[in-house]
């Protein structure tokens, strides 16, 4: 059963909370290839690359607190790939397991055509079973398996690219 979360486009003043949620996932070695926390300042350019009309960055809120975020990012940075976007979903520890990931993914799939995106991708570590199951639940398929391309704490990890055509 999912909780009631509200969604809105992120504002610059949300960046410290967005970064805090991101940094909270690093230690698990399951979600990101960063191995050390990132600074708010280091994410300024990243934040400004996300525009509501092309590559939105949403936050979810509950009781006035940011509980997670969803971003659309460019895939490969070449004009021919403008209709393809990589999705990233990061949730506050207290918001996990409450249906927020499903709500975010549903939102992304519905909104994609409005920003001229026809293909969505998820780049997920092979050992991140909850995220793989989330994307598969919505019909994403494995489009690539990059074996042992990341090394986290001396352990080589696979990267799975899941994809879905939405328009």
Backbone as ProteinMPNN parsed JSONL, in Angstrom:
{"seq_chain_A": "XXXXXXXXXXXXXXXXXXXXXXXXXXXXXXXXXXXXXXXXXXXXXXXXXXXXXXXXXXXXXXXXXXXXXXXXXXXXXXXXXXXXXXXXXXXXXXXXXXXXXXXXXXXXXXXXXXXXXXXXXXXXXXXXXXXXXXXXXXXXXXXXXXXXXXXXXXXXXXXXXXXXXXX", "coords_chain_A": {"N_chain_A": [[0.84, -1.183, 0.0], [0.575, 2.198, -0.86], [1.802, 5.341, 0.329], [0.615, 8.729, 0.814], [2.041, 10.955, -1.224], [3.184, 14.082, -2.396], [4.052, 15.748, -5.46], [6.436, 17.761, -7.163], [8.201, 20.063, -9.317], [11.658, 20.293, -8.767], [13.25, 22.814, -6.803], [15.928, 25.199, -6.635], [16.628, 25.65, -3.989], [16.034, 23.231, -2.852], [18.17, 21.631, -3.263], [20.185, 20.953, -1.227], [18.767, 18.978, 0.289], [18.214, 17.109, -1.692], [20.791, 16.273, -2.363], [21.548, 15.22, 0.115], [19.853, 12.992, 0.334], [20.784, 11.517, -1.852], [23.487, 11.109, -1.046], [23.01, 9.507, 1.165], [22.67, 7.0, 0.14], [25.068, 6.021, -0.706], [26.788, 4.473, 0.971], [25.636, 1.926, 0.955], [26.471, 0.699, -1.329], [24.936, -0.166, -3.41], [23.403, 1.394, -5.066], [24.593, 3.648, -6.342], [27.527, 4.56, -8.226], [29.247, 6.287, -7.087], [31.634, 6.612, -4.522], [32.233, 8.138, -2.395], [30.751, 10.762, -0.429], [29.047, 13.415, -2.164], [29.313, 16.962, -2.726], [27.065, 19.72, -2.154], [27.707, 21.945, -3.685], [29.119, 20.77, -5.793], [27.083, 19.748, -7.279], [25.688, 21.754, -8.505], [25.817, 22.44, -11.339], [24.772, 20.074, -12.427], [22.166, 20.199, -11.357], [21.16, 22.481, -12.712], [21.092, 21.548, -15.307], [18.76, 20.205, -15.478], [15.738, 20.791, -16.697], [12.329, 21.666, -16.525], [10.922, 21.472, -18.98], [12.354, 19.745, -20.617], [14.237, 17.924, -19.368], [13.224, 16.998, -16.658], [13.437, 17.406, -13.067], [12.121, 16.053, -10.369], [10.757, 16.337, -7.069], [9.52, 14.519, -4.286], [7.183, 15.018, -1.678], [6.222, 14.824, 1.732], [4.328, 15.733, 4.411], [5.646, 18.207, 4.37], [8.333, 17.578, 4.09], [11.052, 16.605, 2.016], [10.971, 13.581, 0.37], [12.053, 12.073, -1.604], [13.495, 11.827, -4.932], [13.273, 12.202, -8.502], [14.873, 12.019, -11.576], [15.245, 12.954, -15.009], [17.709, 12.311, -17.313], [20.073, 13.198, -19.868], [20.852, 10.837, -22.393], [23.834, 9.76, -23.463], [24.408, 12.206, -24.684], [24.274, 13.191, -27.378], [22.673, 14.724, -30.205], [20.998, 12.971, -31.719], [20.058, 11.198, -29.877], [18.135, 12.48, -28.382], [15.495, 11.792, -27.827], [15.63, 9.853, -25.93], [15.962, 9.037, -22.526], [17.69, 8.768, -19.435], [16.605, 7.477, -16.384], [16.667, 8.35, -12.95], [16.122, 7.405, -9.66], [15.864, 8.253, -6.353], [15.423, 7.622, -2.965], [14.461, 8.794, 0.257], [15.575, 7.263, 3.237], [13.484, 6.707, 5.077], [11.308, 6.633, 3.43], [11.363, 4.466, 1.824], [10.104, 1.4, 0.44], [7.418, 1.996, 0.51], [5.932, 2.384, -1.714], [6.655, 4.616, -3.167], [8.697, 4.586, -5.126], [7.385, 3.204, -7.196], [5.343, 5.046, -7.739], [6.858, 7.217, -8.664], [8.063, 6.081, -10.967], [5.832, 5.499, -12.507], [4.875, 8.111, -12.904], [7.008, 9.147, -14.44], [6.801, 7.611, -16.792], [4.295, 8.374, -17.772], [4.673, 11.108, -18.146], [6.78, 11.35, -19.955], [6.234, 11.434, -22.889], [5.3, 14.084, -23.123], [7.547, 15.632, -22.95], [8.917, 15.048, -25.19], [10.17, 12.541, -25.071], [10.68, 9.261, -25.925], [11.802, 6.901, -25.183], [12.818, 5.242, -22.301], [15.394, 4.681, -19.932], [16.991, 2.675, -17.463], [19.793, 2.536, -15.465], [21.185, 0.124, -13.677], [22.718, -1.5, -10.972], [23.624, -4.946, -11.075], [23.305, -6.341, -8.676], [21.394, -4.96, -7.333], [18.647, -5.796, -6.526], [16.002, -4.919, -5.627], [15.59, -2.508, -7.152], [15.846, -3.461, -9.778], [13.626, -5.179, -9.862], [11.591, -3.301, -9.518], [11.676, -1.762, -11.934], [11.248, -3.825, -13.797], [8.683, -4.573, -13.073], [7.176, -2.641, -14.311], [7.384, -3.289, -16.933], [9.857, -2.852, -18.111], [12.666, -4.002, -19.913], [15.629, -6.041, -19.993], [18.164, -4.579, -21.682], [20.833, -4.457, -21.932], [23.731, -6.008, -20.562], [26.364, -5.318, -18.708], [29.048, -6.823, -17.783], [30.848, -6.872, -14.744], [31.797, -4.155, -14.726], [32.058, -2.175, -12.862], [33.8, -1.407, -9.872], [33.415, -1.875, -6.576], [34.456, -1.433, -3.406], [36.494, -3.351, -3.823], [35.065, -5.335, -5.097], [33.89, -6.595, -8.07], [31.264, -5.406, -10.063], [28.238, -5.89, -11.915], [26.587, -3.962, -14.455], [23.354, -3.335, -15.317], [21.352, -2.478, -17.997], [18.22, -1.348, -18.317], [15.393, -0.996, -20.402], [12.634, 0.784, -21.95], [10.205, 1.426, -24.34], [8.097, 4.152, -24.54], [6.509, 5.78, -26.048]], "CA_chain_A": [[0.0, 0.0, 0.0], [1.412, 3.387, -0.963], [1.496, 6.505, 1.143], [0.293, 9.918, 0.028], [3.157, 11.841, -1.473], [2.931, 15.078, -3.43], [5.181, 15.875, -6.379], [6.615, 19.064, -7.793], [9.531, 20.262, -9.867], [12.625, 20.7, -7.748], [13.735, 24.192, -6.772], [17.338, 25.228, -6.264], [16.759, 25.553, -2.525], [15.869, 21.816, -2.483], [19.39, 20.89, -3.578], [20.807, 20.285, -0.074], [18.04, 17.761, 0.648], [18.41, 16.165, -2.791], [22.144, 15.733, -2.193], [21.563, 14.401, 1.336], [19.225, 11.71, -0.002], [21.746, 10.819, -2.705], [24.625, 10.677, -0.228], [22.601, 8.453, 2.104], [22.661, 5.702, -0.545], [26.425, 5.639, -1.131], [27.369, 3.422, 1.816], [25.058, 0.61, 0.647], [27.162, 0.17, -2.511], [23.922, -0.84, -4.208], [22.617, 2.296, -5.883], [25.402, 4.579, -7.112], [28.943, 4.237, -8.374], [30.05, 7.168, -6.238], [32.096, 5.902, -3.329], [32.35, 9.15, -1.344], [29.675, 11.755, -0.543], [29.237, 14.562, -3.046], [28.943, 18.219, -2.09], [25.992, 20.469, -2.793], [28.331, 22.796, -4.699], [29.494, 19.961, -6.951], [25.867, 19.359, -7.995], [25.02, 22.934, -9.074], [25.668, 22.292, -12.798], [23.832, 18.963, -12.63], [20.823, 20.702, -11.073], [20.743, 23.414, -13.757], [20.855, 20.796, -16.545], [17.403, 19.65, -15.407], [14.718, 21.792, -16.975], [11.013, 21.02, -16.578], [10.418, 21.252, -20.329], [13.116, 18.738, -21.354], [14.827, 16.917, -18.478], [12.769, 17.435, -15.333], [13.878, 16.875, -11.78], [10.996, 16.153, -9.444], [10.891, 15.877, -5.693], [8.291, 14.133, -3.612], [7.099, 15.561, -0.326], [5.203, 14.341, 2.656], [4.371, 16.549, 5.624], [6.61, 19.28, 4.199], [9.701, 17.071, 3.972], [11.37, 15.928, 0.76], [11.09, 12.151, 0.633], [12.751, 11.416, -2.699], [13.556, 12.588, -6.174], [13.313, 11.519, -9.794], [15.432, 12.875, -12.622], [15.466, 12.546, -16.389], [19.017, 12.799, -17.75], [20.422, 12.887, -21.251], [21.563, 9.608, -22.691], [24.947, 9.826, -24.393], [24.72, 13.581, -25.014], [24.297, 13.524, -28.787], [21.322, 15.116, -30.623], [20.188, 11.863, -32.22], [19.503, 10.471, -28.733], [17.313, 13.408, -27.589], [14.243, 11.149, -27.432], [15.93, 8.823, -24.934], [16.396, 9.622, -21.258], [17.998, 7.885, -18.311], [15.893, 7.824, -15.154], [17.288, 8.079, -11.652], [15.175, 7.533, -8.549], [16.521, 8.138, -5.052], [14.425, 7.779, -1.922], [14.89, 8.934, 1.644], [15.517, 5.969, 3.934], [12.169, 6.524, 5.708], [10.264, 6.54, 2.405], [11.546, 3.243, 1.033], [9.166, 0.31, 0.703], [6.06, 2.524, 0.707], [5.305, 2.597, -3.012], [7.089, 5.861, -3.795], [9.41, 4.259, -6.354], [6.37, 2.901, -8.207], [4.682, 6.292, -8.122], [7.803, 7.976, -9.481], [8.239, 5.447, -12.273], [4.568, 5.72, -13.223], [4.907, 9.523, -13.288], [7.974, 9.3, -15.525], [6.28, 6.992, -18.009], [3.184, 9.188, -18.249], [5.154, 12.443, -18.514], [7.819, 11.301, -20.988], [5.858, 11.957, -24.204], [5.11, 15.537, -23.07], [8.862, 16.272, -23.09], [9.483, 14.451, -26.398], [10.964, 11.358, -24.752], [9.969, 8.049, -26.315], [12.484, 5.738, -24.64], [13.343, 5.432, -20.948], [16.422, 3.726, -19.531], [17.462, 2.611, -16.086], [21.128, 1.937, -15.303], [21.026, -0.456, -12.344], [23.665, -2.565, -10.635], [23.042, -6.28, -11.114], [22.99, -6.827, -7.329], [20.336, -4.118, -6.771], [17.434, -6.539, -6.867], [14.76, -4.133, -5.509], [15.428, -1.592, -8.283], [15.585, -4.266, -10.971], [12.228, -5.634, -9.789], [10.728, -2.132, -9.733], [11.61, -1.456, -13.359], [10.636, -4.969, -14.48], [7.244, -4.51, -12.758], [6.564, -1.729, -15.27], [7.611, -3.764, -18.285], [11.196, -2.591, -18.63], [13.38, -5.227, -20.249], [17.086, -5.932, -20.015], [18.672, -4.263, -23.009], [22.283, -4.669, -21.923], [24.354, -6.476, -19.329], [27.786, -4.995, -18.769], [29.595, -7.583, -16.657], [32.017, -6.475, -13.945], [32.316, -2.862, -15.188], [32.256, -1.291, -11.707], [34.45, -2.035, -8.726], [33.004, -1.257, -5.315], [35.113, -2.116, -2.282], [37.232, -4.485, -4.385], [34.153, -6.324, -5.675], [33.442, -6.198, -9.394], [29.798, -5.436, -10.151], [27.613, -5.765, -13.232], [25.626, -2.889, -14.684], [22.258, -3.774, -16.173], [20.601, -1.368, -18.589], [16.84, -1.723, -18.607], [14.78, -0.009, -21.273], [11.233, 0.645, -22.331], [9.667, 2.41, -25.278], [6.856, 4.623, -23.923], [5.706, 6.545, -27.006]], "C_chain_A": [[0.884, 1.246, 0.0], [0.884, 4.512, -0.085], [1.099, 7.651, 0.213], [1.499, 10.837, -0.045], [2.694, 12.868, -2.496], [4.211, 15.26, -4.232], [5.228, 17.287, -6.925], [8.004, 19.094, -8.421], [10.442, 20.773, -8.757], [12.983, 22.174, -7.928], [15.174, 24.169, -6.274], [17.527, 25.085, -4.759], [16.527, 24.136, -2.002], [17.184, 21.039, -2.593], [20.081, 20.277, -2.358], [20.099, 18.995, 0.343], [18.188, 16.693, -0.433], [19.771, 15.483, -2.64], [22.213, 14.84, -0.956], [20.943, 13.029, 1.075], [20.17, 10.886, -0.859], [22.896, 10.259, -1.868], [24.26, 9.551, 0.728], [22.618, 7.07, 1.47], [24.06, 5.181, -0.846], [26.969, 4.454, -0.334], [26.847, 2.027, 1.487], [25.777, -0.081, -0.502], [26.201, -0.566, -3.449], [23.304, 0.07, -5.264], [23.45, 3.189, -6.798], [26.848, 4.117, -7.181], [29.837, 5.236, -7.646], [30.421, 6.402, -4.977], [32.3, 6.841, -2.139], [31.205, 10.14, -1.519], [30.054, 12.894, -1.495], [28.801, 15.814, -2.304], [27.786, 18.871, -2.837], [26.577, 21.31, -3.929], [28.691, 22.002, -5.96], [28.289, 19.574, -7.801], [25.123, 20.549, -8.612], [24.789, 22.776, -10.575], [24.666, 21.193, -13.124], [22.401, 19.451, -12.424], [20.328, 21.567, -12.234], [20.563, 22.752, -15.121], [19.433, 20.236, -16.596], [16.385, 20.777, -15.535], [13.374, 21.093, -17.094], [10.525, 20.688, -17.982], [11.171, 20.178, -21.108], [13.642, 17.595, -20.477], [14.469, 17.288, -17.032], [13.459, 16.715, -14.182], [12.722, 17.131, -10.823], [11.431, 15.774, -8.043], [9.516, 15.437, -5.22], [8.348, 14.7, -2.2], [6.01, 14.857, 0.455], [5.392, 15.124, 3.944], [5.472, 17.607, 5.552], [8.055, 18.863, 4.073], [9.895, 16.388, 2.626], [11.683, 14.469, 1.07], [11.829, 11.399, -0.472], [12.808, 12.318, -3.907], [13.7, 11.669, -7.382], [13.905, 12.484, -10.803], [15.437, 12.158, -13.958], [16.822, 13.112, -16.766], [19.255, 12.402, -19.192], [21.133, 11.547, -21.32], [22.585, 9.904, -23.767], [25.233, 11.217, -24.953], [24.826, 13.966, -26.469], [22.857, 13.805, -29.242], [20.435, 13.961, -31.082], [19.537, 11.058, -31.098], [18.572, 11.332, -27.881], [16.004, 12.78, -27.114], [14.423, 10.04, -26.409], [16.439, 9.494, -23.672], [16.67, 8.517, -20.239], [17.245, 8.385, -17.092], [16.746, 7.49, -13.945], [16.244, 8.332, -10.583], [15.95, 7.291, -7.258], [15.502, 8.472, -3.979], [15.075, 7.945, -0.553], [14.692, 7.588, 2.337], [14.138, 5.698, 4.534], [11.036, 6.359, 4.7], [10.357, 5.259, 1.587], [10.525, 2.18, 1.427], [7.729, 0.753, 0.898], [5.365, 2.851, -0.614], [5.752, 3.851, -3.737], [7.85, 5.599, -5.094], [8.439, 3.953, -7.486], [5.67, 4.164, -8.674], [5.589, 7.136, -9.011], [7.933, 7.38, -10.879], [6.982, 5.61, -13.131], [4.511, 7.162, -13.734], [5.835, 9.739, -14.479], [7.423, 8.763, -16.839], [5.146, 7.82, -18.609], [3.68, 10.527, -18.796], [6.116, 12.436, -19.7], [7.373, 11.845, -22.349], [5.695, 13.487, -24.233], [6.425, 16.29, -23.213], [9.646, 15.631, -24.239], [10.468, 13.314, -26.108], [10.126, 10.13, -25.08], [10.583, 6.786, -25.713], [13.081, 6.092, -23.287], [14.322, 4.316, -20.621], [16.656, 3.8, -18.029], [18.803, 1.906, -16.066], [21.202, 1.442, -13.866], [22.079, -1.539, -12.128], [22.941, -3.905, -10.606], [22.676, -6.833, -9.749], [21.919, -5.984, -6.644], [18.977, -4.707, -7.159], [16.158, -5.706, -6.697], [14.54, -3.183, -6.694], [15.172, -2.344, -9.584], [14.13, -4.722, -10.998], [11.259, -4.484, -10.035], [10.577, -1.853, -11.221], [10.944, -2.599, -14.134], [9.13, -5.003, -14.25], [6.498, -3.647, -13.777], [6.9, -2.081, -16.721], [8.945, -3.383, -18.9], [11.89, -3.931, -18.844], [14.877, -4.983, -20.197], [17.529, -5.726, -21.45], [20.184, -4.431, -23.078], [22.711, -5.164, -20.556], [25.851, -6.241, -19.493], [28.463, -5.654, -17.575], [30.848, -6.947, -16.059], [32.635, -5.151, -14.402], [32.563, -1.876, -14.053], [32.939, -2.08, -10.602], [34.101, -1.23, -7.481], [33.593, -2.062, -4.167], [35.766, -3.419, -2.729], [36.347, -5.608, -4.917], [33.685, -5.803, -7.028], [31.938, -6.415, -9.507], [29.345, -5.247, -11.588], [26.725, -4.524, -13.269], [24.608, -3.408, -15.691], [21.57, -2.52, -16.707], [19.228, -1.916, -18.967], [16.215, -0.62, -19.456], [13.332, -0.299, -21.564], [10.879, 1.784, -23.285], [8.304, 2.84, -24.723], [6.0, 5.46, -24.874], [6.039, 6.103, -28.423]], "O_chain_A": [[1.835, 1.334, 0.777], [-0.31, 4.61, 0.195], [1.228, 7.555, -1.007], [1.917, 11.42, 0.956], [1.892, 12.549, -3.373], [5.308, 14.969, -3.755], [4.196, 17.928, -7.125], [8.865, 18.272, -8.108], [10.037, 21.581, -7.921], [13.014, 22.7, -9.041], [15.589, 23.241, -5.58], [18.488, 24.461, -4.31], [16.793, 23.863, -0.832], [17.299, 19.927, -2.078], [20.537, 19.138, -2.456], [20.757, 18.022, 0.711], [18.277, 15.504, -0.124], [19.882, 14.264, -2.774], [22.875, 13.803, -0.984], [21.458, 12.015, 1.548], [20.342, 9.69, -0.623], [23.234, 9.08, -1.971], [25.11, 8.728, 1.066], [22.585, 6.066, 2.183], [24.218, 4.014, -1.205], [27.547, 3.533, -0.91], [27.547, 1.042, 1.717], [25.706, -1.303, -0.639], [26.601, -1.469, -4.183], [22.745, -0.414, -6.248], [23.041, 3.457, -7.928], [27.329, 3.385, -6.316], [31.053, 5.054, -7.594], [29.618, 5.641, -4.437], [32.514, 6.39, -1.014], [30.733, 10.341, -2.638], [31.219, 13.275, -1.609], [28.012, 15.741, -1.362], [27.564, 18.597, -4.017], [25.998, 21.376, -5.014], [28.574, 22.518, -7.071], [28.457, 19.117, -8.931], [24.046, 20.374, -9.181], [23.664, 22.963, -11.039], [23.813, 21.361, -13.995], [21.521, 19.15, -13.23], [19.197, 21.4, -12.69], [19.942, 23.338, -16.008], [18.964, 19.837, -17.662], [16.196, 21.589, -14.629], [13.288, 20.028, -17.705], [9.787, 19.719, -18.161], [10.694, 19.735, -22.153], [13.494, 16.424, -20.829], [15.294, 17.817, -16.288], [13.974, 15.605, -14.31], [12.393, 18.276, -10.511], [12.359, 14.986, -7.857], [8.49, 15.923, -5.695], [9.42, 14.841, -1.611], [5.023, 14.369, -0.097], [6.49, 15.169, 4.498], [6.15, 17.874, 6.544], [8.93, 19.721, 3.958], [9.01, 15.677, 2.149], [12.531, 14.157, 1.906], [12.189, 10.233, -0.304], [12.253, 13.417, -3.917], [14.174, 10.537, -7.289], [13.487, 13.64, -10.88], [15.605, 10.941, -14.039], [17.062, 14.301, -16.553], [18.717, 11.408, -19.678], [21.904, 11.179, -20.434], [22.216, 10.267, -24.884], [26.235, 11.387, -25.647], [25.426, 14.996, -26.776], [21.919, 13.196, -28.726], [19.227, 13.987, -30.846], [18.578, 10.323, -31.333], [18.25, 10.947, -26.757], [15.459, 13.201, -26.094], [13.459, 9.359, -26.059], [17.254, 10.414, -23.738], [15.989, 7.493, -20.19], [17.248, 9.581, -16.8], [17.453, 6.482, -13.919], [15.562, 9.357, -10.6], [16.605, 6.261, -7.093], [14.8, 9.48, -4.069], [16.093, 7.326, -0.247], [13.74, 6.866, 2.043], [13.671, 4.559, 4.498], [9.925, 5.985, 5.074], [9.502, 5.005, 0.74], [10.135, 2.074, 2.59], [6.904, -0.014, 1.393], [4.33, 3.517, -0.627], [5.264, 4.124, -4.834], [7.66, 6.325, -6.07], [8.647, 4.394, -8.616], [5.43, 4.339, -9.869], [5.132, 7.707, -10.001], [7.914, 8.112, -11.868], [7.071, 5.833, -14.339], [4.134, 7.396, -14.883], [5.478, 10.442, -15.425], [7.567, 9.4, -17.883], [5.053, 7.948, -19.83], [3.162, 11.02, -19.798], [6.241, 13.451, -20.385], [8.091, 12.664, -22.922], [5.932, 14.111, -25.268], [6.422, 17.471, -23.561], [10.876, 15.666, -24.259], [11.467, 13.149, -26.807], [9.01, 9.972, -24.584], [9.962, 5.723, -25.73], [13.761, 7.107, -23.14], [14.111, 3.159, -20.982], [16.531, 4.86, -17.414], [18.937, 0.801, -16.592], [21.274, 2.245, -12.937], [22.301, -2.386, -12.993], [21.793, -3.993, -10.17], [21.819, -7.712, -9.657], [21.566, -6.255, -5.496], [18.267, -4.171, -8.01], [15.287, -5.779, -7.565], [13.418, -3.067, -7.187], [14.364, -1.907, -10.403], [13.476, -4.658, -12.039], [10.227, -4.664, -10.683], [9.456, -1.722, -11.714], [10.152, -2.344, -15.041], [8.379, -5.415, -15.133], [5.328, -3.895, -14.069], [6.719, -1.263, -17.624], [9.144, -3.575, -20.1], [11.725, -4.866, -18.061], [15.336, -3.849, -20.341], [17.307, -6.571, -22.317], [20.751, -4.535, -24.166], [22.138, -4.795, -19.531], [26.512, -6.883, -20.31], [28.453, -5.104, -16.473], [31.769, -6.545, -16.77], [33.859, -5.031, -14.461], [33.208, -0.848, -14.258], [32.686, -3.272, -10.423], [34.451, -0.056, -7.361], [33.262, -3.234, -3.984], [35.606, -4.458, -2.088], [36.829, -6.714, -5.16], [33.148, -4.699, -7.122], [31.408, -7.452, -9.109], [29.979, -4.542, -12.372], [26.186, -4.096, -12.249], [24.964, -3.861, -16.779], [21.247, -1.61, -15.944], [19.092, -2.807, -19.805], [16.488, 0.561, -19.241], [12.855, -1.428, -21.452], [11.217, 2.945, -23.053], [7.449, 1.993, -24.464], [4.872, 5.814, -24.53], [5.471, 6.626, -29.382]]}, "name": "protein", "num_of_chains": 1, "seq": "XXXXXXXXXXXXXXXXXXXXXXXXXXXXXXXXXXXXXXXXXXXXXXXXXXXXXXXXXXXXXXXXXXXXXXXXXXXXXXXXXXXXXXXXXXXXXXXXXXXXXXXXXXXXXXXXXXXXXXXXXXXXXXXXXXXXXXXXXXXXXXXXXXXXXXXXXXXXXXXXXXXXXXX"}
